[in-house]
Amino acid sequence: MTDDLGDAQGMTASAGRPARRAGVRAFLSRVGIREGGFLDAPSLDGVTGWPRLRLTLGAPGAKRWYPGALISQAFIIGFILVPILTELPPPGSWFWGLGVVVYGALFTIAFPVAMALPARWRWAPPAGLLLLSLPFIVVLGPDLSGLWTYVAVSAALCFGGDRRALLAVVGLAAVAFVINIIDGGLQPTSTPPWTMPLIILSIGTLMAAFTRNLETLAELRRTQKELAVVAVEEERNRVARDMHDILGHSLSAIALKADLAAKLSERDPAAASAEIHEVQTLARATLSDMRAVVSGYRQVRIASELASLRTLLPAAGITAHLPPTTDEVPERNRELFGWALREAATNVVRHSRATNCWVALSPGRITVEDDGVGPAAPPAQEPTGTGLHGLAERAADAGGALTIGRSRHGGFLLEVTA
């Protein structure tokens, strides 16, 4: 029973929601972290080859990763590169030293490169580091199993800290332990065989947990952005709903008063002038209400709506059967019942063609009936029209329900329970 303008506004809003959602998805795709882990990379959807690799290598998260990766290579320099350069004769020291430098550089970019690969190929960079480390261990000895610490860190990052990362870390530590035991049996040394495996296990496990926390933080940031967009949309819907309810009621009253003033202008100018003054008052009140809605301070109360109805219905030629007081309505229901009475009054005045209107109040229920044309079809399960949808949402938010249908007097019935 809402007016055509309200229906058109509802259709426009409904048609606009998919477009807004698409815009939200595009926005999150631009600023979110979709295929790039916690790299804060732009969306990689549809980007392949070198452009995709450039995006991940230059992503903000990758740039934050590089300094830490370079600092971590102090271990390579102090415990692997320096001994190679000082203990091996050239040109072997130069060859293996260059290999260590290349290994460190590949470790630095392994994580961004993995994020540029499809998910099923994320294992390739840590596997490449593992293969590159094997010649060092085979030729120079198990003491260089410390390189596997970087393989473990790379696996933790590339696998996102999931079960595969933990399996890779534990597997590397176990293999390092075995080869160190074997090497210790062949060449006794003062270094316990579990030293390097313990380092691999502890640092790899710590990095896996850290990676998982970072991905959780990235997910929380995405959710925060989504909630911010949803909050904006909800506020927009609230303002649209309140504007429809307030303007629909107020403009109906203004139109009715203006029509009455036009009819009285010739035969009773004084009465017509009084109606025009009421139109001015209503227009100013409507403007104030509109500003209050936009500011979020608008409150509709059952008492004020009932008082307004006492003058609006007779002006429309409708006999009002209203309760004398609203004292029995608890405070928690006064605003909801005020909105229900406002929406029902608008419908009665504009659409019902009724001659009588009945309003009944109880602590948890308001019922509005008329003897007009009634609903055009059997009572619907869901309200139609922007105003009734808004009222249904208000009732649901308050833990109640909206019922519409045919009244006992043959007209329209609107009932809200809370």
HELIX and SHEET records of a PDB file:
HELIX    1   1 ASP A    4  VAL A   31  1                                  28    
HELIX    2   2 GLY A   49  LEU A   57  1                                   9    
HELIX    3   3 PRO A   60  SER A   72  1                                  13    
HELIX    4   4 ALA A   74  ILE A   76  1                                   3    
HELIX    5   5 ILE A   77  LEU A   81  3                                   5    
HELIX    6   6 VAL A   82  GLU A   87  1                                   6    
HELIX    7   7 GLY A   92  ALA A  116  1                                  25    
HELIX    8   8 ALA A  119  TRP A  121  5                                   3    
HELIX    9   9 ALA A  124  LEU A  140  1                                  17    
HELIX   10  10 PRO A  142  LEU A  147  5                                   6    
HELIX   11  11 TRP A  148  CYS A  158  1                                  11    
HELIX   12  12 ARG A  163  LEU A  186  1                                  24    
HELIX   13  13 THR A  195  ARG A  267  1                                  73    
HELIX   14  14 PRO A  269  SER A  295  1                                  27    
HELIX   15  15 ILE A  302  ALA A  315  1                                  14    
HELIX   16  16 GLU A  331  ASN A  347  1                                  17    
HELIX   17  17 VAL A  348  SER A  352  3                                   5    
HELIX   18  18 THR A  386  ASP A  397  1                                  12    
SHEET    1   A 5 THR A 319  HIS A 321  0                                        
SHEET    2   A 5 ASN A 356  SER A 362  1                                        
SHEET    3   A 5 ARG A 365  ASP A 370 -1                                        
SHEET    4   A 5 PHE A 412  THR A 417 -1                                        
SHEET    5   A 5 ALA A 401  ARG A 406 -1                                        
END                                                                             
